[in-house]
Amino acid sequence: MMGRLLHWCRKLARRIGSCLTALLILTAFVVTILYLAGIRPYVVTTGSMEPAIPVRSLCFVNEHIPLEEVTAGEVISFRLGDDLLVTHRVTGICGGSYFTKGDANPVPDAAPVTSDNYIGKTVAVIPRLGTILLLLHSRPGQITAAGLIAFLLLWSWIPGKNAAPAGKKGGDDENANTT
């Protein structure tokens, strides 16, 4: 009985490990494709765009869309100062200046957006998924991710993964008839 339970636990752990590995590979593939396409993920950290874009949403911003192609009502990302990134809706356009406002803010932004501080147009939003990105940018999140990767690598090297359970034959190519 104990042998069966142990076998079942090992089998479940292998399947979970395989799923996690596949998810990690798929995520790396998708992120690579997005980066090559000039689409960058940004996390919304304030409620200025609620309810359209909730706090901790993951916004995908296309940096290849020129500011001149943006119209009123669309959401863009831009820099305020040296290190503040803002994602707000365009409320008006006058010449080369784009006026913006957060949906939840009572007043428009003080300074207009120009090509100098424009980053790109928001093309997709996944609510709350930014929580994962914020976690990965923290020290505990980085340690957890490194530990998970190390676990998956070690797990792939554990001997006997393909062995048949005790009392059963087969499972390997050694028993195949090759005449």
Long-range contacts (C-beta under 8 A, 24 or more apart in sequence): 3-165, 3-166, 4-165, 7-165, 7-166, 13-155, 14-155, 14-161, 17-151, 17-152, 17-155, 17-156, 20-148, 20-152, 21-152, 21-156, 24-149, 24-152, 34-60, 37-62, 37-64, 38-62, 38-63, 38-64, 38-120, 39-63, 39-123, 40-119, 40-120, 41-130, 41-133, 42-77, 42-85, 42-87, 43-130, 43-133, 43-134, 44-87, 44-130, 45-130, 45-134, 46-102, 47-104, 48-86, 48-88, 48-102, 48-103, 48-104, 48-105, 49-75, 49-87, 49-88, 49-89, 49-102, 49-103, 49-104, 50-103, 50-104, 51-103, 51-104, 52-89, 52-103, 52-125, 53-87, 53-103, 53-122, 53-125, 53-127, 54-127, 54-128, 56-128, 56-129, 56-130, 56-131, 56-134, 57-125, 57-126, 57-127, 57-128, 57-129, 57-130, 58-125, 58-126, 58-129, 58-130, 58-133, 59-87, 59-122, 59-124, 59-125, 59-130, 60-122, 60-123, 60-124, 60-125, 60-126, 61-87, 61-119, 61-120, 61-121, 61-122, 61-123, 62-120, 62-121, 62-122, 62-123, 63-119, 63-120, 64-120, 65-120, 65-121, 65-123, 66-115, 67-96, 67-98, 67-113, 67-114, 67-115, 67-118, 69-121, 70-98, 70-121, 74-121, 74-122, 75-121, 75-122, 76-100, 76-113, 76-118, 76-119, 76-120, 76-121, 76-122, 77-119, 77-120, 77-121, 77-122, 78-113, 78-117, 78-118, 78-119, 79-117, 79-119, 80-109, 80-111, 80-117, 85-119, 87-122
